C-alpha cells in the first residue's frame, strides 16, 4: 500500500510544465486533459481505498468491542465460580478471560494503527483533491491563453501579413476601379443622351425661326 501511495503522490506532484512541454505532443491542452484523467483515476483509487479502510476500522471496532465485553463477562463468571468453590469452572472462565483480554488488547493496538493510517490517508486524499482542482484551474488558464493566442494569430494574419494584406487590398482596389469605370460609363451615356436631346431641340427651334 505504501508503494501505491508513493507512486500516486509522485504522479500527482509531477512537474506540470514538463508534461505540457513534452516534445512528442503538439497539443498541450489535449495532453493536459489526458494527464488530468490519469490523476482523477488515481484519486478515485484512493477514495476506494479510504472506503475500504473505514470498513476495516468498523470491523476492528466491532471485534474489539466483542472481545472486551466477553473478557469482562468471563472475569465476572470466574469471580462467581471462585466464590462458589467451583474450581474447574473457575479455571475455564479464567482461561477464557485471559484469551479475550489478550485478543482485546491486540485488537486495540490494531485499531489504533488503523486509525493512524486512516488519518494519513485522509490527509493525502485531501491533498490529491486540491492538486487535481488546481490542475483543473490551470487547464482553464491555459485554454484562455490558447484562445487569445489563436485569436491574435488570426488578427496578425489579417493586419500584419503583407501577402494577405496586399491580396486583400488588391481585391478591394479592383472592385473600386470597376465601380469607377461603371460610373464613368453611366455618366458618359447620360451626357451623350443629354447632348443629343439638346442639339435636336436647338435644331427644331432654329427651323421654327427660319420659317417665321
Secondary structure, DSSP 8 states (H G I E B T S, - for coil): -HHHHHHHHHHHTS-HHHHHT-TT-S-HHHHHHHHHHHHHHHHHHHHHHHHHHHHHHHHHHHHHHHHHHHHHHHHHHHHHHHHHT-HHHHHHHHHHHHHHHHHHHHHHHHHHHHHHHHHHHHHHHHHHHHHHHHHHHHHHHHHHHHHHHHHHHHHHHHHT-HHHHHHHHHHHHHHHHHHHHHHHHHHHHHHHHHHHHHHHHHHHHHHHHHH-
